[in-house]
Amino acid sequence: MVAGEASGDLLAGLLLAGVRQRWQGAIAHGIGGPQMAKQGFRAWWPHHKLAVHGFSWELLRRYREIVGIRAALGDRLLAAKPDVFIGVDAPDFNLDLEARLKAQGVKTVHFVCPSIWAWRPERVEKLRRSTDHVLCIFPFEPELLASHGIAATYVGHPLANVIPMEPDRAAARRGLGLSDTDEVVAILPGSRQSEIRHLAFRFFRAAALIQSARPAIKFIVPAVPGLLPEIEAIALRSGMAGRLQLLTGQSHTALAACDVTLIASGTATLEAALFKRPMVIGYHMSWLSWQIMCRKRLQPWVGLPNILCRDFVVPELLQDAATPEALAASVLQWLDAARQEPAKIAVLESTFRALHTELLRDTASLATDAIEKVLQS
């Protein structure tokens, strides 16, 4: 298995729990993180080695290292062929590896359909060459893949099984030392170092503006453990040191506890939707990455909640629009709505509840059923 960043590690950890239940003697190894390790996964390389942001200088700088890891991993897997290889997201890394393994007779499964319906549709041809089966987390994807001759199974979204339909906000707040009457904003500036460098300062300056309007407000910032020192340094530079409650991990607790979240585009936005929380989605990347993404983009939405709902149910502030002033104003609009227009919040919660229901399936059983069929083919 290979998972390339925090969100992939979380998905892979949930899948591995189902694998362990069905095949108790299964041995899993490759590239992964702490959630996979909890399921007995043996990481030959840590997952953060693959985490890069956009078409950036960082990607060019680390290209040789990442390609070297992929070549070494492929050699190691072909020397002692596994029963199946499961690439979890990270398509830029995994699809080429899967193609190499498949050509040598290794069964390959890709978990999470690349977003060919949102951008980079040319990936569909590579996906067909690379994988024997795709495990899809959104219900419309298998039909789309079938039209291109790719076998796929909708397994639901694993997070829909982990996050309760009705999150316990009071318990989450007690765990973080917050009161029921506090106004709380959760700030999630991303799980990759490059995202932190592009977004954290903007988000923290937005927090300063929000606090000017609402002095009693509380901010909680869950952070990937290895990125905490950098986040602390950015908090100091932004003038928000000592005014943010920094957490090691605990993103789900933060989302359960908050009234609104200011959040980087990515899987975390879907988690926020499953927690039924109002959000403001922000994102910023290098100029080159932005230009490339815009040319390959197929839909007007970037945030997963908006893509799945086919509407701008929550605001997206991207690139030049993601100024601290604009981000702060959008968060304050949600906070004002909570006080003055509770029906607006109720409509959003109802929308997210319906989305949660649609994504709720017995993911572990459906996924392992599909994997077993691949093994028997």
Order of alpha helices (4+ residues) and beta strands (2+ residues): beta-alpha-beta-alpha-beta-alpha-beta-alpha-beta-alpha-beta-alpha-beta-alpha-alpha-beta-alpha-beta-alpha-beta-alpha-beta-alpha-beta-alpha-alpha-beta-alpha-alpha-alpha
